[in-house]
Amino acid sequence: MKEAAKEAAKETLKETVKEDLLEDDKDQGNEITSDSDESSSSMSNTRGGGLTKTPPDVMENITSAETAYTNSQYSDARYALRQAVLGIEMEIGQKILDGLPESVKGLDRIPDEDKVESMSIGFTGLTIQRIYQSTDQQLRVTIGNDALMLAAVNMYLSSGAYESEENQKRVTYKDYRGILEYDDSSGYTLSVPFGQSSILVVNGINFTSEDEFMSATNEFDIDKIKKELGEQ
């Protein structure tokens, strides 16, 4: 009877192991199927041109604001007026871009990098950018109403920190006071406040000297830019 009991126990153990192995195979099969399903349902976008960048229609939004105001829809009137201001700023920014040179000292502009951005609050936050580039040099010009940047530059210009900053100095750029900085990684940067609230910032990478960089910055007509912005 002992031998019979041992044989029965062996058979029971074999059946248990067999069932466990089959169950593991089944689970693995389900996992593989699940991964396959997930892979087949995953797809990357390969077409599409992005969003259009059409500025708000100024006159249309002014008309909408008047209509909303007449109907006591003040929230809608305010929104339409802000859109009208945004449209005006975008037009000003584009006009300034159109007036910038197409190339500077052999560096051609990169059309896709032209930018006009605005917060549509007065002219605060209006930013205009153009980049010129060759195989090993880059010149980036930024024009705008950046309150933080403007405050920092004006604070430096009004302080007595001339001798304390090794890589910064005051310069005169076309009769405007400015700051010239140098950094081994980012190159030369010229910051020039003008008007009541505007600033011109030019950054140059891989220029061999201060004179070469400043010669490139002289290609920009700051008085024309000031006039376009309506600055005094």
JOKAMO-V579284 format. One record per residue. N is the residue number from 1. RES is the residue in three letters. SS is DSSP state (@ for helix, = for strand, . for the rest). PHI is phi in radians with two decimals (none if undefined). D_CENTER is the distance of its C-alpha to the mean C-alpha in Angstrom with 2 decimals. Layout:
n res ss phi d_center
N RES SS PHI D_CENTER
N RES SS PHI D_CENTER
This chain:
n res ss phi d_center
1 MET . none 85.72
2 LYS @ -1.08 83.48
3 GLU @ -1.09 82.69
4 ALA @ -1.13 81.93
5 ALA @ -1.17 79.62
6 LYS @ -1.10 77.76
7 GLU @ -1.09 77.35
8 ALA @ -1.13 76.05
9 ALA @ -1.16 73.53
10 LYS @ -1.08 72.34
11 GLU @ -1.09 71.89
12 THR @ -1.11 69.96
13 LEU @ -1.12 67.64
14 LYS @ -1.04 67.08
15 GLU @ -1.11 66.19
16 THR @ -1.14 63.75
17 VAL @ -1.10 61.96
18 LYS @ -1.06 61.91
19 GLU @ -1.12 60.38
20 ASP @ -1.13 57.69
21 LEU @ -1.11 56.80
22 LEU @ -1.10 56.66
23 GLU @ -1.17 54.44
24 ASP @ -1.10 52.02
25 ASP @ -1.07 51.95
26 LYS @ -1.12 51.29
27 ASP @ -1.12 48.35
28 GLN @ -1.10 46.84
29 GLY @ -1.11 47.28
30 ASN @ -1.15 45.48
31 GLU @ -1.12 42.56
32 ILE @ -1.10 42.33
33 THR @ -1.09 42.52
34 SER @ -1.11 39.80
35 ASP @ -1.09 37.41
36 SER @ -1.12 38.33
37 ASP @ -1.11 37.63
38 GLU @ -1.13 34.20
39 SER @ -1.13 33.39
40 SER @ -1.24 34.68
41 SER @ -1.56 32.64
42 SER . -1.54 29.31
43 MET . -2.53 27.43
44 SER . -1.76 24.08
45 ASN . -1.25 22.51
46 THR . -2.12 23.15
47 ARG . -2.38 22.82
48 GLY . 2.15 20.66
49 GLY . -1.84 18.41
50 GLY . 1.37 15.66
51 LEU . -1.66 15.40
52 THR . -1.30 16.53
53 LYS . -2.10 14.67
54 THR . -1.59 17.81
55 PRO . -1.17 17.68
56 PRO . -1.05 20.33
57 ASP . -1.33 23.83
58 VAL @ -1.10 24.87
59 MET @ -1.14 28.64
60 GLU @ -1.11 28.60
61 ASN @ -1.28 26.80
62 ILE @ -1.13 29.18
63 THR @ -1.09 32.08
64 SER @ -1.11 30.83
65 ALA @ -1.15 30.52
66 GLU @ -1.10 34.08
67 THR @ -1.12 35.45
68 ALA @ -1.12 33.91
69 TYR @ -1.15 35.19
70 THR @ -1.07 38.65
71 ASN . -1.61 38.76
72 SER . 1.05 37.77
73 GLN . -1.66 34.55
74 TYR @ -1.18 32.68
75 SER @ -1.10 29.65
76 ASP @ -1.15 29.13
77 ALA @ -1.13 29.84
78 ARG @ -1.13 27.20
79 TYR @ -1.06 24.55
80 ALA @ -1.12 25.60
81 LEU @ -1.13 25.54
82 ARG @ -1.12 21.98
83 GLN @ -1.13 21.05
84 ALA @ -1.13 23.14
85 VAL @ -1.08 21.41
86 LEU @ -1.05 17.98
87 GLY @ -1.07 19.62
88 ILE @ -1.11 21.06
89 GLU @ -1.12 17.88
90 MET @ -1.12 16.21
91 GLU @ -1.16 19.45
92 ILE @ -1.08 19.50
93 GLY @ -1.05 16.04
94 GLN @ -1.15 17.09
95 LYS @ -1.14 20.39
96 ILE @ -1.15 19.00
97 LEU @ -1.03 17.01
98 ASP @ -1.10 20.33
99 GLY @ -1.51 22.15
100 LEU . -1.35 20.27
101 PRO . -1.10 22.16
102 GLU . -1.31 21.70
103 SER = -2.56 22.36
104 VAL = -2.37 22.88
105 LYS . 0.88 25.68
106 GLY . 1.49 25.57
107 LEU = -1.71 21.80
108 ASP = -1.56 20.67
109 ARG = -1.22 17.45
110 ILE . -1.81 15.23
111 PRO @ -0.93 15.24
112 ASP @ -1.20 12.58
113 GLU @ -1.65 10.00
114 ASP . -1.08 11.18
115 LYS = -2.41 8.95
116 VAL = -2.28 10.62
117 GLU = -2.23 9.37
118 SER . -2.58 12.14
119 MET . -1.57 13.61
120 SER . 0.95 16.87
121 ILE = -2.13 18.93
122 GLY . 1.01 20.91
123 PHE . -1.95 18.64
124 THR = -1.29 17.08
125 GLY . 1.66 13.32
126 LEU . -1.28 13.26
127 THR = -2.30 10.70
128 ILE = -2.17 11.45
129 GLN = -2.41 10.27
130 ARG = -2.46 12.40
131 ILE = -2.11 13.01
132 TYR = -1.98 16.64
133 GLN = -2.70 17.88
134 SER . -2.18 21.17
135 THR . -1.17 22.36
136 ASP . -2.34 22.22
137 GLN . -2.32 20.54
138 GLN = -2.50 17.18
139 LEU = -2.26 16.65
140 ARG = -2.02 13.39
141 VAL = -1.98 14.10
142 THR = -2.23 12.24
143 ILE = -2.17 14.37
144 GLY = 3.13 14.18
145 ASN . -1.91 15.86
146 ASP . -1.79 14.43
147 ALA @ -1.05 17.50
148 LEU @ -1.18 17.01
149 MET @ -1.12 16.32
150 LEU @ -1.09 19.11
151 ALA @ -1.11 21.47
152 ALA @ -1.13 21.10
153 VAL @ -1.16 21.85
154 ASN @ -1.10 24.70
155 MET @ -1.12 26.13
156 TYR @ -1.15 26.33
157 LEU @ -1.12 27.88
158 SER @ -1.58 30.45
159 SER . -1.67 31.38
160 GLY . -1.84 33.81
161 ALA . -1.58 31.53
162 TYR . -0.99 32.00
163 GLU . -1.48 34.25
164 SER . -1.54 32.68
165 GLU . -1.86 29.34
166 GLU . -1.16 29.98
167 ASN . -1.92 26.70
168 GLN = -2.36 26.05
169 LYS = -2.75 28.17
170 ARG = -1.37 28.58
171 VAL = -2.41 28.63
172 THR = -1.92 29.54
173 TYR = -2.07 27.31
174 LYS . 0.89 29.16
175 ASP . 1.27 31.02
176 TYR = -1.95 28.01
177 ARG = -1.37 27.79
178 GLY = -2.61 24.81
179 ILE = -2.14 23.89
180 LEU = -1.97 23.67
181 GLU = -2.16 22.50
182 TYR = -2.38 22.90
183 ASP = -2.44 21.78
184 ASP . -1.05 23.15
185 SER . -1.63 19.94
186 SER . -1.81 17.37
187 GLY = 1.41 20.00
188 TYR = -1.61 20.60
189 THR = -2.39 18.60
190 LEU = -1.91 20.12
191 SER = -2.13 19.37
192 VAL = -2.29 21.53
193 PRO = -1.26 21.93
194 PHE = -2.64 23.68
195 GLY . 1.14 25.22
196 GLN . -1.52 25.17
197 SER . -2.60 21.55
198 SER = -1.95 19.37
199 ILE = -2.60 18.14
200 LEU = -1.93 17.57
201 VAL = -2.20 15.80
202 VAL = -2.14 16.53
203 ASN = -2.03 15.91
204 GLY = -2.17 18.31
205 ILE = -1.94 18.80
206 ASN . 1.18 22.33
207 PHE . -1.54 24.15
208 THR . -1.27 27.74
209 SER . -2.73 28.49
210 GLU @ -1.06 27.57
211 ASP @ -1.10 29.61
212 GLU @ -1.13 27.80
213 PHE @ -1.13 24.38
214 MET @ -1.13 25.77
215 SER @ -1.08 27.44
216 ALA @ -1.20 24.14
217 THR @ -1.16 22.65
218 ASN . -1.20 25.81
219 GLU . -1.29 24.75
220 PHE . -1.72 22.66
221 ASP . -1.65 24.73
222 ILE @ -1.18 23.64
223 ASP @ -1.18 26.59
224 LYS @ -1.16 25.62
225 ILE @ -1.10 22.05
226 LYS @ -1.03 23.75
227 LYS @ -1.15 26.13
228 GLU @ -1.09 23.57
229 LEU @ -1.39 21.89
230 GLY . 1.33 25.42
231 GLU . -1.38 25.45
232 GLN . -1.71 28.92
